[in-house]
């Protein structure tokens, strides 16, 4: 029987006063009883509007029905037919803007907690003894994937399931892309990422780390080495700055650098070789999920006060509602309608203050949000000893600069057609390298689409 409760079942979390002092996962996950109770709220709609909101088209009503009927393996098999990273997606996907946004239950009550249920099923599967993976018959074709982030890993997994020999080239020492260097441990434990990647390796995917394509090899050299197709998924790891005075002072970070030091290099551990400069008052400039991650990390690194500095109001803030709420609960201060104009330093070249100007909201801009307008004569100073810039990223130009026949747009993103094919023969691209910084699940969707196109291309050879 369908449960028509208006409210969905809340997920247990660490108390704010406890979690702000550790890097352990904040959301603790459903129990089996909670998951099956939440699954009872699904109407199992025939037209499946939730599926239309999923970039990788997981059959959501099907996996929820199997979970409800206690067929947990069947539920996992249903998800994994479309998603290579279900434990990741269940944690970091913005379901409220995708599948849950289309949920019929959300019209008059809260939508079904699809993401939480996906996480539960994936975590259940990962806790079971793993069975040997049956590899498909080899096709005889070889494909190179550049970048081991969500798009690259998804593409690699789908290609491997079609029998193609896949090599993933990753510039860092650890696979995962933003899953490893960007998203904090308290939102996405790295053991989860490692588990998902090990599943791809079991399919036969080869991952080569510390290999920077564009330096060690060029794209053209990959073809000369025998690869018949290439998928470029190099992400958008080049941080943006505001180009204001003082950005070269000691204590100014890009969010990418700050999060990489913490997540990939484990700066929060006493024995880390890659520390951060101790800071008591930290200002994080930006209002997206990356800004929330940086601010919450700064608290856990021992800062006494952490402020989000955002030039619009809370209503325009693009971060997920859950991440904003968690940050507020943990003590992050939100300073909205202000914009930095200069970073001030002391005699030692270290940050001592952030000079800001107050803003008001004017007419909507191209994004549909009201444009912030400076208030003349409203400048003031905030005492800080660290500033983290979280105002977006751009694609790294290395592949573009070493592959002149790959077309890019004015933002440095690769230009692709509907099948993710670039301007270069047998080269596809997807993820943030095409869209600019976006979501994990949208990158995965691009990886799936490219894999299908590559498979079709190889079938004609």
C-alpha positions, -999 to 999 in steps of 0.1 A, spaced: 0 0 0 13 35 -9 21 57 20 5 91 14 24 109 42 32 145 33 66 146 50 94 123 38 115 104 63 144 125 75 179 111 72 200 109 104 229 133 106 258 141 129 249 169 154 263 202 141 285 208 172 301 174 167 305 173 130 321 207 127 351 192 145 356 162 123 358 152 86 335 122 90 304 119 68 276 143 80 246 124 66 245 89 82 222 72 57 188 54 61 184 21 79 166 -6 60 134 2 78 136 39 70 145 32 33 116 8 28 92 32 46 103 60 23 100 37 -7 63 32 3 57 68 -6 65 62 -43 33 62 -65 51 41 -92 37 64 -119 33 48 -153 47 78 -172 77 80 -149 83 118 -148 112 114 -124 132 94 -150 129 123 -174 147 144 -148 176 121 -145 205 129 -168 215 92 -170 178 79 -171 179 55 -141 145 36 -140 136 52 -106 102 36 -100 116 2 -108 145 3 -84 122 18 -57 96 -9 -62 123 -36 -58 136 -19 -27 101 -18 -13 97 -56 -20 130 -63 -2 148 -73 -35 179 -52 -27 201 -69 -53 174 -63 -79 172 -27 -69 210 -23 -73 210 -41 -107 182 -17 -119 202 14 -109 235 1 -123 221 -6 -157 223 32 -162 246 46 -135 283 36 -130 286 56 -98 253 51 -78 269 56 -43 284 89 -55 252 101 -72 231 93 -41 253 117 -21 262 146 -44 236 149 -71 212 179 -69 182 156 -70 159 185 -59 166 201 -93 164 169 -113 145 137 -106 128 148 -74 118 181 -90 96 160 -114 82 137 -86 44 138 -86 44 136 -48 61 169 -48 31 187 -62 11 186 -29 37 173 -5 74 165 -3 88 145 -32 101 110 -26 137 110 -13 151 94 -45 187 103 -38 186 89 -3 171 57 -16 198 54 -43 225 59 -17 210 33 6 208 7 -22 244 14 -34 258 13 2 240 -20 8 256 -35 -23 290 -22 -14 287 -39 20 281 -73 5 308 -98 -5 317 -89 -41 313 -115 -68 337 -118 -97 326 -96 -126 320 -113 -159 338 -94 -186 322 -91 -220 339 -106 -251 366 -84 -264 357 -63 -294 393 -58 -305 389 -20 -304 409 4 -282 397 37 -268 416 63 -248 398 84 -222 415 116 -210 405 124 -174 393 101 -146 365 123 -134 327 115 -135 324 119 -173 355 99 -181 348 71 -156 312 68 -169 323 67 -205 350 42 -197 325 19 -179 300 19 -207 327 13 -233 342 -16 -212 307 -32 -210 306 -32 -248 339 -52 -249 362 -24 -258 397 -21 -243 397 12 -224 427 31 -210 420 62 -188 448 87 -185 447 108 -153 470 137 -146 468 134 -108 481 105 -87 446 94 -78 416 87 -101 382 104 -94 387 139 -106 365 163 -86 352 134 -66 387 130 -52 401 165 -51 370 187 -48 342 172 -27 351 169 10 353 137 29 323 147 51 301 148 20 316 120 0 340 96 17 369 87 -5 364 50 2 331 53 -17 349 67 -47 376 40 -45 349 13 -43 332 26 -74 365 29 -93 375 -7 -83 343 -19 -99 353 -3 -132 388 -19 -130 371 -52 -125 354 -47 -158 388 -43 -174 392 -5 -174 429 4 -172 436 36 -153 470 53 -157 477 80 -131 504 108 -133 500 110 -170 493 145 -183 480 143 -219 493 174 -237 527 170 -219 536 133 -218 516 124 -249 495 145 -273 461 134 -286 476 127 -320 502 104 -304 474 84 -288 461 76 -322 496 67 -334 498 43 -304 468 24 -317 438 40 -300 409 43 -325 388 68 -305 395 94 -278 371 109 -252 383 141 -236 370 147 -201 396 170 -186 371 189 -164 373 226 -155 401 228 -130 415 262 -139 403 286 -110 388 320 -117 399 351 -97 383 385 -94 415 404 -106 413 427 -76 444 441 -58 459 418 -32 451 384 -47 488 374 -46 491 378 -8 499 349 15 466 334 27 447 339 -6 436 306 -21 415 294 -50 388 270 -37 404 244 -60 438 247 -43 423 248 -8 400 218 -14 427 198 -32 451 204 -2 425 191 21 407 163 2 435 149 -20 465 158 1 449 152 35 460 186 50 437 179 80 459 151 92 487 161 116 513 142 94 503 158 61 531 172 39 507 197 23 494 219 51 473 250 49 483 283 65 465 285 100 437 310 98 413 323 125 390 345 103 383 331 68 363 348 41 350 325 13 339 345 -18 311 329 -37 277 313 -32 278 279 -49 284 244 -36 322 248 -39 319 278 -16 299 258 9 325 230 8 354 254 13 337 272 42 328 240 60 363 227 55 377 259 69 357 254 101 370 219 105 405 232 99 402 252 131 390 287 120 372 307 147 350 325 122 341 316 86 321 339 64 305 334 30 308 367 11 282 368 -17 272 397 -39 236 387 -42 210 377 -16 203 343 0 174 338 -25 198 339 -55 225 317 -40 231 287 -63 243 262 -37 220 233 -28 196 241 -1 208 212 20 244 224 18 234 259 29 214 246 58 243 224 69 267 253 67 244 275 88 239 248 114 277 244 117 282 281 123 292 296 89 282 333 88 265 344 56 274 380 46 252 387 15 249 417 -8 285 426 -4 314 423 -29 351 424 -24 371 452 -41 406 447 -25 425 423 -3 447 441 22 480 428 36 503 434 65 540 442 65 548 405 61 527 401 29 499 382 47 462 388 44 449 411 72 415 424 58 390 422 30 377 455 17 341 452 4 314 473 -10 277 469 -3 253 459 -31 217 462 -40 198 441 -65 189 457 -98 173 442 -130 177 405 -139 208 396 -159 213 368 -185 211 342 -158 176 354 -147 189 365 -113 188 402 -104 220 419 -111 240 432 -81 247 470 -82 273 487 -60 262 513 -35 284 543 -38 303 553 -7 295 520 12 329 505 14 341 488 46 367 464 59 364 429 73 392 416 94 403 382 79 436 363 77 426 341 48 405 345 16 392 316 -5 380 325 -40 351 302 -50 338 321 -80 340 294 -107 365 275 -129 374 272 -165 387 243 -186 425 239 -185 438 250 -220 465 222 -222 447 199 -246 434 228 -267 469 243 -270 485 210 -280 457 199 -304 451 229 -328 423 212 -348 401 209 -317 376 238 -318 368 256 -285 345 285 -277 354 319 -262 353 303 -227 378 276 -237 352 249 -237 353 222 -264 326 226 -291 307 194 -297 276 182 -316 246 164 -302 266 132 -300 295 149 -281 317 147 -312 343 174 -315 357 191 -346 384 165 -348 379 131 -363 373 103 -338 375 126 -308 346 132 -284 344 154 -254 321 158 -224 316 170 -189 329 203 -175 354 205 -204 324 212 -226 299 229 -203 321 246 -179 317 238 -142 285 218 -137 272 188 -118 286 154 -114 255 138 -129 254 160 -159 290 150 -166 280 114 -163 252 119 -187 277 133 -212 299 104 -207 271 79 -214 261 98 -246 297 99 -258 302 62 -251 271 53 -272 284 74 -301 319 59 -298 304 24 -298 284 32 -330 315 46 -346 336 16 -338 309 -8 -350 313 7 -385 351 2 -386 
